[in-house]
């Protein structure tokens, strides 16, 4: 059975403010939950395969296909400003323009 101090500690970790009545109510409820979990520890699961997912998963992503990319000159045609084969952007670290 959990102590009121343990419940207050868990409440503090969850950033919950509890009244004394709530602490007592949760102490009983959490103790019951932990008792049920303890019963599961007694089950023999040695013949059950570990399961990461109970539902059948299928890949819904598209295939990775390579395609030709734009040539540098074509990229520069899409840029608002280009200079000497590069895309010109506003300076962000100093007042140079």
TAURDA-V943476 format. One record per residue. NEAR is the number of other C-alpha atoms within 10 Angstrom. Layout:
# TAURDA-V943476
NEAR
NEAR
This chain:
# TAURDA-V943476
12
15
13
16
11
13
21
22
13
12
15
12
9
9
10
11
11
14
10
11
9
12
19
17
13
18
19
15
14
15
15
14
10
13
12
11
11
11
9
11
9
8
8
8
10
7
6
7
7
8
7
6
7
6
7
5
7
6
6
6
6
6
7
6
5
6
6
5
8
9
8
10
10
10
14
17
11
10
12
9
12
14
9
6
10
13
14
14
12
10
9
8
6
7
7
7
8
